[in-house]
């Protein structure tokens, strides 16, 4: 996996983990991976004050995109110089992908709404026509 994408995926998983934990959504299998990912990232970034601060910011503000981007940058820098760290990140991000759907569809309608046609599609293996 390309290193920049790997770092963004790891930072996003961490931010999502903090949001899910706050929402008591810890029953999912991805939480186990996210917790291990957090421990890995925290241990590798602990000696670097700016990196440690980036992790604290994501933990404090998990929905702030800037915090996640900053964390992704420091994860990428660390992974560029630490092949073991990169390998562990790749394994955990791949494992999390097996638990998490690629996208989640949520429809909310309020008030006077007229809906002619609506189609939501989850996993498709094959062709679809309308």
Backbone torsions as a table, in degrees:
resi	resn	phi	psi	omega
1	UNK	NA	137.6	179.2
2	UNK	-59.1	137.3	-171.9
3	UNK	-59.9	-43.2	178.9
4	UNK	-60.5	-44.0	178.2
5	UNK	-65.2	-39.6	177.7
6	UNK	-60.7	-46.2	-179.0
7	UNK	-64.3	-42.9	178.6
8	UNK	-64.7	-41.4	178.6
9	UNK	-61.9	-44.2	179.8
10	UNK	-63.6	-46.3	180.0
11	UNK	-63.5	-40.2	179.0
12	UNK	-66.0	-41.9	176.6
13	UNK	-60.7	-41.4	178.8
14	UNK	-64.2	-46.7	179.4
15	UNK	-60.8	-44.1	179.2
16	UNK	-63.4	-37.4	178.1
17	UNK	-60.6	-40.2	178.1
18	UNK	-67.7	-38.7	177.5
19	UNK	-65.9	-46.7	-179.4
20	UNK	-62.7	-40.3	179.3
21	UNK	-63.4	-40.7	178.9
22	UNK	-66.0	-28.8	-179.9
23	UNK	-92.8	9.9	-179.3
24	UNK	58.3	37.5	-179.6
25	UNK	-104.8	44.8	-173.8
26	UNK	-91.2	4.4	-178.3
27	UNK	-79.0	-14.5	-177.4
28	UNK	-73.5	150.3	179.6
29	UNK	-61.0	-28.7	-178.7
30	UNK	-65.2	-25.1	-179.2
31	UNK	-61.5	-39.5	178.2
32	UNK	-59.3	-45.3	179.3
33	UNK	-66.0	-43.7	-178.6
34	UNK	-62.2	-39.3	178.9
35	UNK	-63.9	-43.7	177.3
36	UNK	-66.3	-37.5	177.4
37	UNK	-62.8	-43.8	177.6
38	UNK	-58.9	-47.4	179.6
39	UNK	-59.9	-42.3	179.4
40	UNK	-63.2	-52.1	-177.5
41	UNK	-62.7	-44.3	-179.6
42	UNK	-60.4	-44.0	-178.2
43	UNK	-67.6	-38.5	-178.6
44	UNK	-76.0	-29.9	-177.0
45	UNK	-93.6	-10.4	-175.8
46	UNK	-53.6	-39.5	-178.5
47	UNK	-72.9	-9.4	-175.4
48	UNK	-109.4	107.3	-174.6
49	UNK	-54.3	-44.1	-178.6
50	UNK	-65.5	-37.5	179.6
51	UNK	-69.1	-42.2	177.9
52	UNK	-59.9	-42.3	178.8
53	UNK	-64.3	-37.7	178.3
54	UNK	-62.2	-40.5	178.2
55	UNK	-66.7	-41.7	177.8
56	UNK	-61.8	-39.3	179.7
57	UNK	-64.7	-40.4	177.9
58	UNK	-67.4	-38.4	178.6
59	UNK	-64.9	-39.6	-179.0
60	UNK	-78.0	-33.7	-175.5
61	UNK	-133.4	67.6	-173.0
62	UNK	-64.9	-19.6	-179.7
63	UNK	-93.8	-1.6	179.7
64	UNK	-82.1	114.1	-177.2
65	UNK	-61.0	-39.2	179.6
66	UNK	-59.7	-39.3	178.0
67	UNK	-63.3	-43.8	179.2
68	UNK	-64.5	-40.2	179.3
69	UNK	-65.2	-40.1	177.5
70	UNK	-63.6	-43.3	178.2
71	UNK	-63.8	-41.4	178.4
72	UNK	-59.7	-39.9	-180.0
73	UNK	-63.1	-44.1	-178.5
74	UNK	-73.1	-32.3	174.8
75	UNK	-63.7	-43.6	179.4
76	UNK	-60.9	-46.8	179.9
77	UNK	-59.9	-42.1	179.8
78	UNK	-67.1	-42.3	-178.1
79	UNK	-68.3	-26.3	177.3
80	UNK	-64.8	-29.3	-175.5
81	UNK	-106.9	-3.4	-175.1
82	UNK	-135.2	94.4	-175.8
83	UNK	-63.1	-36.0	177.8
84	UNK	-63.4	-42.9	178.2
85	UNK	-60.1	-45.9	-179.9
86	UNK	-60.5	-44.8	-179.3
87	UNK	-62.3	-42.6	178.8
88	UNK	-66.2	-40.6	176.4
89	UNK	-59.0	-47.6	-179.3
90	UNK	-58.6	-43.2	179.3
91	UNK	-63.0	-43.2	-178.5
92	UNK	-71.3	-39.6	178.1
93	UNK	-65.2	-41.5	177.3
94	UNK	-63.4	-41.0	178.6
95	UNK	-64.0	-42.7	179.2
96	UNK	-63.2	-35.9	178.7
97	UNK	-60.4	-29.7	179.6
98	UNK	-71.4	-25.6	-178.6
99	UNK	-91.9	-35.9	-171.3
100	UNK	-94.0	136.3	172.1
101	UNK	-68.7	154.4	179.4
102	UNK	-65.8	-38.2	-179.0
103	UNK	-145.1	156.2	177.6
104	UNK	-123.8	131.9	-178.1
105	UNK	-104.4	126.5	177.3
106	UNK	-131.3	122.3	177.2
107	UNK	-113.8	130.6	176.4
108	UNK	-131.5	128.7	178.8
109	UNK	-123.8	133.3	-179.0
110	UNK	-131.1	149.1	173.5
111	UNK	74.5	-151.8	-177.3
112	UNK	-84.3	96.3	-174.3
113	UNK	-121.0	132.9	174.2
114	UNK	-118.8	120.3	-177.0
115	UNK	-115.3	119.8	179.6
116	UNK	-78.8	-56.6	-179.1
117	UNK	-148.2	135.8	177.0
118	UNK	-139.8	134.5	179.7
119	UNK	-130.2	125.9	173.4
120	UNK	-119.7	129.0	-178.0
121	UNK	-122.9	128.4	175.7
122	UNK	-91.0	-118.1	179.9
123	UNK	-81.6	130.7	176.8
124	UNK	-126.1	127.7	176.1
125	UNK	-122.5	92.3	-174.9
126	UNK	132.7	-158.6	-177.4
127	UNK	-102.4	157.4	179.0
128	UNK	-133.8	136.3	173.9
129	UNK	-139.1	152.1	-179.0
130	UNK	-123.0	NA	NA
